[in-house]
Amino acid sequence: MLESDRNYFIKEIGDLKDFVTVSYVIIDDIYQEVTPTHIKNRCNINTSKMSDSEIITLSIVAKLLTIDSENAWFGFCNKNMRDLFPRL
């Protein structure tokens, strides 16, 4: 079981962007804690447009929202979440 000394206190999630932001913070913290160094420092990491945590976040949020079409989700994010993911 993953144990963390971080306490997340979220008073209110007002909209989808807030939910995505909170999800990203938690996912990135877990990713940094559990991912082996050789994965984080792989040879193609500098050519990636998005971080692993960003991609994982978008994938998990899409599943939680029961979005089956990756193209539809990408289009929605590209149109509505460019401020959160500028390299999308």
Buried (B, 14 or more C-beta within 10 A) or exposed (E): EEEEEEEEEEEEEEEBEEBBBBBBBBBBBBBEEEEEEEEEEEEEEEEEEBBBBBBBBBEBBBEEEEEEEEEEBEEBBEEEBEEBBEEB
